[in-house]
Amino acid sequence: MNYQEKIRNIAVVAHVDHGKTTLIDKMLKESVNKRDYEAMPERAMDSDELEKERGITILSKCTGIKYNDYRINIVDTPGHGDFGSEVERVLAMVDGVLLLVDAFDGPMPQTRFILKKCFDYNLHIVLVINKIDRPGARPKEVLEMVYDLFLELGGGNVNLDFPVIYSSAKEGYALNDLGKHGEAGKVGLKPLFDAITEFIPHPPILNRPSLEFLVTSIGHDDFLGATAIGIVKSGGLKVMDQVFLYNAKDELVKARPNKIFLFDGLKKQETNEIKEGDIALVSGLTGVTAGDYVVNEKPVSPLQRIKIDEPVILVNFIVNKSPFSGREGKLVTTRRLRERLFKEALNNVGLKVSDTGDETIFDVYGRGLLHLSILIEKMRREGFEFAVSKPKGVIKEIDGKKMEPYELLYITIKDEFTGPILERLSSMKGNLIDMTKDDKGNTYLEFVIPSRSIMGFHNEFLTLTKGTGTMNHNFYKFDEFAQEISPRKNGVMISMENGEANSYGLFNLQERGSLFVAPQDEVYEGMITGIHSKPGDITVNPCKKKQLTNMRSKASDEMITLTPAIRLTIEYALEFIEDDELVEFTPRSIRLRKKLLSENERKKESRGLLKA
C-alpha cells in the first residue's frame, strides 16, 4: 500500500460561531490518551491572545490525529468573512472539507463563500449539521437549505451524494441518522471519523522525483526562527537538503531547511523527511513568503499559485502627528510604521500595502473592518502609535465603468422593526432580494448593498432594533458605483483648546450630545470629544472651569452628575469617522480627531481658501 493512502488532509470550514474549533477540540480529545485529554484547554486551537479574548478564530492552524491506522491532518479555519484569505490558502492543500452548518441558523454568508471555493478546488465535502441539541434546532429543514445552496452554486451537475453527519460538538457526539439519538453517548465521534476516512480521498500519488512544497503560511518561533507551513505536492524534502524558494516573480533563491515537523495533536513531531501528501512545518527557509514553492530545480511547467480574492476596503495608515504623539508608544517613526506594514503583508495574504506620494501615509487594503482592526490591535500591543483614515470601498474601473464592492447582507430582526430597517437600508442603496418570516415573530432579510453603506451601520442597526437584531455580511461582487450615500447624520463636538477635561466643562456639554471623554482625560485642539445631538459640528471647551465666588459654589460642583462617556473600540471608531477625520491609535488610547486641528484652518478649507 502506498504511503499516501493512509493520509487524509481536511479543513474544517463554516460560518462564524457554528462550532468548528469546538468540534476539533472534541476530535483531538477523542484521539489522545486520558492524561493528555485532561491537560488540554478548551478551544485549544485558538492559541493566539486575540483569538482567546474575542472568542473567534483569526489564523488557520494545523493539527494531526491518528484514527485506526490513518493519519488525519486537520486545518482549523476562521469563520468570519474578513479572514477569507486564510480559508482560501488552506483549501489549496487539502483534499476535502468538513462543512459545518448550524442546525438552527442554517447556511449563512460565509457558508456560501466557502462552498463556492470548495467547488472551485473540486474538493470532497462531508456535511456536518452541528448543534442538533440547540433549542429550536431544525436539522431536516437545514439539510434541505444546504441542498438548495449546492444546486444554486454548483449548477445542475453538482453531486448531492455526500455524507451527512448530525452532531453536537459541545457534547462530543456525531450520528449518521437522527433516529439513532439514543446511541449518542456510546459512539462519540466515530461516525464522523469513518466518514472522513471513507469519503475524503487520500492525497494524489504522483511519484515524481521533483520537489514541490507549497508554503501556505509563515510564522516565527522563539527557538526555530522563521517557519513555514505547507504541503508536499510532489517529491520529498529532507533536513539540510539544498533547495530553492521559487516565488511568484519566477525567481529562485537558495535555502536549506534545518528542522522539519509533522503535526501530532497540539504537539509537533520532529522528522528528518517528508513525502508527497504530508502537511508539515519547516524551519530555516530564510526569506520565505506565503505562496512560495520550495523546489530542487526550476519547474518545467508553471505551478498553481494560491488564488486570493482581492481586498475590498481601503484605509490610510498615517504617522501620528497629534500633540500627544510619542507619549505612550515607542514605535512612532515613518520607517518603523512602513517596515511593520510591509512585513504584515508578506504573510497576511488578504492584505495589500503600498506607498503614497506622502512618505508618512500608506495605503492599506483589507477584506473588512474586522480584518483591519485585528492588525491595528496587534500593532498597538507591540508599542506602535499611528492614525487611520475613514475606511472606503475599493473603486475599480471595469470595461470603462466605475465599479465598487457589494455585500450580501443577512439580517434577523423582530417583526416590529421591519419597517424602519427596510426604510434605512433602502436609503443606503440596499436592494432587498429576499424576505421571509417565521411563526416566532422573526423576519429574515437578505440584501445586496454597497460595502461602504454598511461600514458605519452596525451601531445604528443595534439602536434601530434595540439591541435585538443580528446582521452578517460577506463580499458578493463588484458592481456599478452607486450614487453618493448620505454621511453621518449627527455632527461632532470638537475641543477648542489643549488641557484636561473637568466635570464642570463636561456637564455643560452633555446637554448638547453624548461624550467620548471623562473628567481628567487630556484633550487637544481639534480632538473630537463627543457626538453633537444635531447635524453640524460645533467647537466646545471641555476644560472650562467655573469661577468660584464662595464655598457654596464649590460644594454644588461636587454634586455634578455626568453620564458615563462612550467607550471607544477600534471597530466603533473606524465606523464613526467621516472623510475629514482620523482615529489616533496608541498602546493605551483611542482618540478621534479632525484632520485639520485648527478651527481657522477648517474654516479656510470649507471656503476653498486652504493651500494644498
Secondary structure, 3 states (H helix, E strand, C coil): CCHHHHEEEEEEEECCCCCHHHHHHHHHHHHCCHHHHHHCCCCCCCCCHHHHHHCCCCCCEEEEEEECCEEEEEEECCCCHHHHHHHHHHHCCCCEEEEEEECCCCCCHHHHHHHHHHHHCCCEEEEEEECCCCCCCCHHHHHHHHHHHHHHHHCCCCCCCCCEEEEECCCCEEECCHHHHHHHHHHCCHHHHHHHHHHCCCCCCCCCCCCEEEEEEEEEECCCEEEEEEEEEECCEECCCCEEEECCCCCEEEECCCEEEEEEECEEEEECEECCCCEEEEECCCCCCCCCEEECCCCCCCCCCCCCCCCCEEEEEEECCCCCCCCCCCECCHHHHHHHHHHHHHHCCCCEEEECCCCCEEEEEECCHHHHHHHHHHHHHCCECEEEECCEECCEEECCEEEEEEEEEEEEEEHHHHHHHHHHHHHCCCEEEEEEECCCCEEEEEEEEEHHHHCCCHHHHHHHCCCCCEEEEEEEEEEECCCCCCCCCCCEEEECCCEECCHHHHHHHHHHEEECCCCCCEECCCEEEEEECCCCCEEECCCCCCCCCCHHHHHHHCCCCCCCCCCCCHHHHHHHCCCCEEEEECCCCEEEEECCCCHHHHHHHHCCCCCC
